[in-house]
Amino acid sequence: MNVISIKKIKDFGQKSADSKAPLLSWYHEASSADWKTSQDIKNRYPSASFLEGNIVIFNIKGNRYRLVTKVSYKHKIVLIKWIGTHAEYDKNFF
């Protein structure tokens, strides 16, 4: 998959140093993945959440952080929309 944009991961990793290694690990796994359906993601990331519009939310570092993405299976693109703490996610998305 083509993951856009690693800059968001690096920027967030500077803000929250303990998130950097898990986010980069996710980035490298996602970049080498070939997700054709949401089930492909669910097989590797059972705790991922799926919303309408191909929004996929990944739990990072034991659910301390949330990574919100939009996936285009057809074009093999994963767009990083937002990264934050679980508490920020609850505040901003609900």
C-alpha positions as a Markdown table, in Angstrom:
| # | Residue | x | y | z |
|---|---|---|---|---|
| 1 | Met | 0.0 | 0.0 | 0.0 |
| 2 | Asn | 1.1 | 3.6 | -0.6 |
| 3 | Val | 0.9 | 5.3 | 2.8 |
| 4 | Ile | 0.4 | 9.0 | 2.7 |
| 5 | Ser | 2.0 | 10.8 | 4.7 |
| 6 | Ile | 4.9 | 9.6 | 6.8 |
| 7 | Lys | 5.4 | 13.3 | 7.8 |
| 8 | Lys | 2.4 | 13.1 | 10.1 |
| 9 | Ile | 3.9 | 10.1 | 11.8 |
| 10 | Lys | 7.2 | 11.8 | 12.2 |
| 11 | Asp | 5.7 | 15.0 | 13.5 |
| 12 | Phe | 3.5 | 13.2 | 16.0 |
| 13 | Gly | 6.5 | 11.0 | 17.1 |
| 14 | Gln | 8.3 | 14.2 | 18.0 |
| 15 | Lys | 5.4 | 15.3 | 20.1 |
| 16 | Ser | 4.8 | 11.9 | 21.8 |
| 17 | Ala | 8.2 | 10.1 | 21.7 |
| 18 | Asp | 6.7 | 6.8 | 22.9 |
| 19 | Ser | 4.5 | 6.6 | 19.9 |
| 20 | Lys | 7.3 | 6.9 | 17.3 |
| 21 | Ala | 8.5 | 3.3 | 17.2 |
| 22 | Pro | 5.0 | 1.7 | 17.1 |
| 23 | Leu | 3.8 | 4.2 | 14.5 |
| 24 | Leu | 6.9 | 3.5 | 12.3 |
| 25 | Ser | 6.3 | -0.2 | 12.7 |
| 26 | Trp | 2.7 | 0.2 | 11.6 |
| 27 | Tyr | 3.9 | 2.4 | 8.6 |
| 28 | His | 6.4 | -0.3 | 7.4 |
| 29 | Glu | 3.8 | -3.1 | 7.7 |
| 30 | Ala | 1.1 | -1.1 | 6.0 |
| 31 | Ser | 3.6 | 0.0 | 3.2 |
| 32 | Ser | 4.4 | -3.6 | 2.4 |
| 33 | Ala | 0.8 | -4.9 | 2.7 |
| 34 | Asp | -1.5 | -5.6 | -0.2 |
| 35 | Trp | -5.0 | -5.0 | 1.4 |
| 36 | Lys | -7.7 | -5.8 | -1.1 |
| 37 | Thr | -10.6 | -5.7 | 1.5 |
| 38 | Ser | -11.3 | -4.7 | 5.0 |
| 39 | Gln | -11.0 | -8.3 | 6.0 |
| 40 | Asp | -7.3 | -8.3 | 5.0 |
| 41 | Ile | -6.8 | -5.5 | 7.6 |
| 42 | Lys | -8.9 | -7.2 | 10.2 |
| 43 | Asn | -6.9 | -10.4 | 9.8 |
| 44 | Arg | -3.7 | -8.6 | 10.7 |
| 45 | Tyr | -5.2 | -5.9 | 13.1 |
| 46 | Pro | -8.1 | -7.5 | 14.9 |
| 47 | Ser | -8.7 | -4.4 | 17.0 |
| 48 | Ala | -9.0 | -2.1 | 14.0 |
| 49 | Ser | -12.3 | -0.3 | 13.7 |
| 50 | Phe | -14.1 | 0.4 | 10.4 |
| 51 | Leu | -16.4 | 3.3 | 9.7 |
| 52 | Glu | -18.3 | 4.2 | 6.5 |
| 53 | Gly | -16.3 | 5.8 | 3.7 |
| 54 | Asn | -13.4 | 3.3 | 4.1 |
| 55 | Ile | -12.2 | 5.0 | 7.3 |
| 56 | Val | -10.1 | 2.6 | 9.4 |
| 57 | Ile | -9.0 | 3.4 | 12.9 |
| 58 | Phe | -5.9 | 1.6 | 14.2 |
| 59 | Asn | -5.0 | 1.2 | 17.9 |
| 60 | Ile | -1.4 | 2.0 | 18.4 |
| 61 | Lys | 0.8 | 1.1 | 21.4 |
| 62 | Gly | -1.8 | -0.9 | 23.3 |
| 63 | Asn | -4.6 | 1.5 | 22.4 |
| 64 | Arg | -2.8 | 4.5 | 23.9 |
| 65 | Tyr | -2.9 | 6.2 | 20.5 |
| 66 | Arg | -5.4 | 6.2 | 17.6 |
| 67 | Leu | -4.4 | 6.4 | 14.0 |
| 68 | Val | -7.3 | 7.4 | 11.7 |
| 69 | Thr | -6.9 | 6.5 | 8.0 |
| 70 | Lys | -8.9 | 6.4 | 4.8 |
| 71 | Val | -8.2 | 3.4 | 2.6 |
| 72 | Ser | -8.6 | 3.1 | -1.1 |
| 73 | Tyr | -8.3 | -0.6 | -1.8 |
| 74 | Lys | -8.7 | -0.1 | -5.5 |
| 75 | His | -5.8 | 2.5 | -5.7 |
| 76 | Lys | -3.8 | 0.8 | -2.9 |
| 77 | Ile | -3.6 | 4.1 | -0.9 |
| 78 | Val | -3.8 | 4.6 | 2.8 |
| 79 | Leu | -4.2 | 8.3 | 3.7 |
| 80 | Ile | -3.3 | 9.2 | 7.3 |
| 81 | Lys | -6.0 | 11.6 | 8.4 |
| 82 | Trp | -5.3 | 12.0 | 12.1 |
| 83 | Ile | -3.1 | 10.7 | 14.9 |
| 84 | Gly | -3.7 | 11.4 | 18.6 |
| 85 | Thr | -4.2 | 9.9 | 22.0 |
| 86 | His | -7.2 | 7.8 | 22.8 |
| 87 | Ala | -8.6 | 10.6 | 25.0 |
| 88 | Glu | -8.2 | 13.1 | 22.2 |
| 89 | Tyr | -9.9 | 10.7 | 19.8 |
| 90 | Asp | -12.9 | 10.4 | 22.1 |
| 91 | Lys | -13.1 | 14.2 | 22.5 |
| 92 | Asn | -12.7 | 15.0 | 18.8 |
| 93 | Phe | -14.7 | 12.2 | 17.2 |
| 94 | Phe | -17.6 | 11.6 | 19.5 |
